[in-house]
Amino acid sequence: MTASISDVSGQTFDYVVIGEKTSGLTVAARLSEDPNVTVAVLEAGSANLDDPLIDVPAQFGKQFGNPKYSWEYSTLPQKTANDKVYKWPRGKTLGGSSAINYFMWTKPPTVDIDAWEKLGNSGWSAARFFEYSRKVEKFHPPTDEAVAKANLQVFRPEAHGYDGPLDISFPAASAMEIPFQKALANAGVKVAKDPLNGDPFGVTMVPNSHHPVKRTRTSAATAFYLPNKDRENFKVLPDAHVNRIVIKSSGNNSDVEAEGVEFEHQGQIHIVKASKEVIISAGTLQTPQVLELSGIGDKRILEPFGIKTLVDLPGVGANMQEHSFVSLISELEPSLTNKSLDILRTDPDYAKEQLALFGKGESLFHIGLSSTAFEPLKTMAGEASAQEMIQRQKARVQTQIESGLLSKSLQEQYKLQLEKLENNQSGDCELILIPFGAVPSVVQKGRSCVSITSALNLPFSRGTIHIKSTNPRDQPIVDPHTFEDTFDLDVMTATFKFVRKLSDVEPWKSIITKEVFPGPSVQSDEDIHNYLKEGLVTTYHTAGTASMLPRELDGVVDPKLRVYGTKNIRVVDLSIVPLHIASHTQATAYTIAEIAADMIKGVI
Ligand SMILES: Cc1cc2nc3c(=O)[nH]c(=O)nc-3n(C[C@H](O)[C@H](O)[C@H](O)COP(=O)(O)OP(=O)(O)OC[C@H]3O[C@@H](n4cnc5c(N)ncnc54)[C@H](O)[C@@H]3O)c2cc1C
């Protein structure tokens, strides 16, 4: 049972955690391991436990548009992307986005985490990161049969954790995985050497956050809430929307101190007190809102709303970085008609039959997303063209520096991004096999499709997210500045052209009949740019809006994740990531929380 309002309202806990998403539940559960420590967690969404729409895989995006599960953010019209307004759904439920995500379990390259440390964050080495990432996992190695069937190239036992609470295992593989992987190999993409231990470059099969026997989703709710829900010192309250942090009045020139948190539950306003710390884990899109409504943020943003600035921190809501992708969709040759997940959407009777087989025998509902390739630009564009693009970008950055257009923070970040590009250590470009038509308008009864993404992981464009009003229920203004830096558009163009060429590479060539999206009319660079702008989708991996950086580099939190200018407020979620990673983000969100828990306990 989740907590009731009387368990929380007016009570005092050692720690109050805002948002019980991926990171929030993880850090809260770890802190409550000590029975003498009390922890309350406030979550705006509902519990939604034992819900097949969350638990059963292969229902990608089915929760979107339903306020029971999903926040429906929209961006501002993007000036540098045909004025497009993009939809950015996120998880609003116990487990947050880990309860509606696409299950892929990947980890960043070593070089990406080392970059965090180089940006002034001592203690955030790749070695520590991987050690703590293993603490989360209960890894189930693939069976020999699965290895043979899915062509899993790499399995290194020492790369994984086996005693953690989150079951990680390989989903069933679609009939398209091996042709995809072999075609990539034939197109010059190597097999990844150590994908879950810092060297993900190349093609690989990745496991999923998924139970190997029950076949159901594993999430922060299954790993960190359910096993600990009966702890007397651990109270999780759903349907509790946090308005702001209550700050103790403090004299001038001293750090501000949180006294508790104000939240709304069933139309009533309540306060819960924190005797030690308030921990914000509201996710990259809402953590800045909580800070700003509490008087912590950029004075120039807060003053027009009449909010008194308690801590002037210009970095709050800035430095936003997002992964994005587009899909190239092909029709499958007729013998593979029932192998695409499209049929689950176009034939309800067949979907029912498959659902009846779920957890038994073979079912399309057992299939996950797993074949992926993280690649440097040179694989996509060719050595000479990649070098030319990188040198052009270097010159552009230099011009921006000389014109005084780049903050010191961005200068430091871009230096590291350019170094990675020049050393071919940048996993900018990602190809993912999606065993269905990833654009709903393409899906039709009687047609079976497969998609390959062209994804951008390490953008140069930086966005912002700030409050729209003083009403905590108003969604913040999301402005990702999509393609503002044209290098991002050029990288995605190169990746798309590479993906398109795969249609002529065996064995992929033999399993598809024709490209249905964007289709043969899209040929010139101008056409491709338009298709990228129109068809772009968030990869739901936003980072950076409360960056862990030195304060003089517009940082919001220090390396212990404490908000500058405060005595007892921390941020523990992906918003602390100062420079984005070439990886999907759930493993990183859990790992940040595991590290934070030990920092708070004083273990590290
Ligand atoms: C559709 C989708 C697919 C994805 N697929 C993958 C994948 O395949 N692999 C992968 O590694 N990653 C994936 N991700 C990303 C990954 O799940 C997230 O990065 C990760 O879960 C962490 O998310 P977050 O930090 O943004 O916070 P979230 O997990 O979104 O959590 C924020 C929580 O805070 C709550 N909250 C917000 N504001 C308030 C407030 N004011 N008061 C109280 N509570 C509040 C929210 O309801 C939510 O529960 C996906 C994400 C989505 C949405």
The ligand as an ORCA input file, in Angstrom:
! r2SCAN-3c Opt
* xyz 0 1
  C       8.603      7.102    -23.787
  C       9.963      6.973    -23.209
  C      10.824      5.983    -23.697
  C      12.101      5.854    -23.164
  N      12.875      4.785    -23.534
  C      14.045      4.558    -22.904
  C      14.787      3.369    -23.165
  O      14.386      2.497    -23.950
  N      15.962      3.205    -22.507
  C      16.442      4.139    -21.631
  O      17.538      3.946    -21.092
  N      15.748      5.257    -21.351
  C      14.545      5.479    -21.941
  N      13.810      6.586    -21.628
  C      14.367      7.578    -20.703
  C      14.383      7.144    -19.263
  O      13.274      6.380    -18.915
  C      14.472      8.414    -18.403
  O      15.582      9.145    -18.803
  C      14.635      8.055    -16.947
  O      13.541      7.258    -16.548
  C      14.754      9.257    -16.054
  O      13.800     10.147    -16.367
  P      13.798     11.631    -15.814
  O      15.051     11.837    -15.101
  O      13.505     12.570    -16.931
  O      12.571     11.622    -14.799
  P      11.222     10.814    -14.761
  O      11.522      9.343    -14.610
  O      10.348     11.241    -15.888
  O      10.567     11.241    -13.364
  C      10.095     12.485    -12.943
  C       9.050     12.165    -11.869
  O       8.783     13.301    -11.112
  C       7.391     13.455    -11.036
  N       7.143     14.885    -10.894
  C       7.451     15.866    -11.774
  N       7.068     17.059    -11.284
  C       6.540     16.824    -10.065
  C       5.975     17.668     -9.057
  N       5.884     18.998     -9.203
  N       5.514     17.087     -7.911
  C       5.597     15.743     -7.729
  N       6.115     14.906     -8.658
  C       6.583     15.445     -9.810
  C       6.871     12.875    -12.361
  O       5.520     12.506    -12.317
  C       7.783     11.673    -12.537
  O       7.322     10.519    -11.891
  C      12.534      6.756    -22.143
  C      11.674      7.733    -21.646
  C      10.391      7.848    -22.160
  C       9.460      8.898    -21.608
*
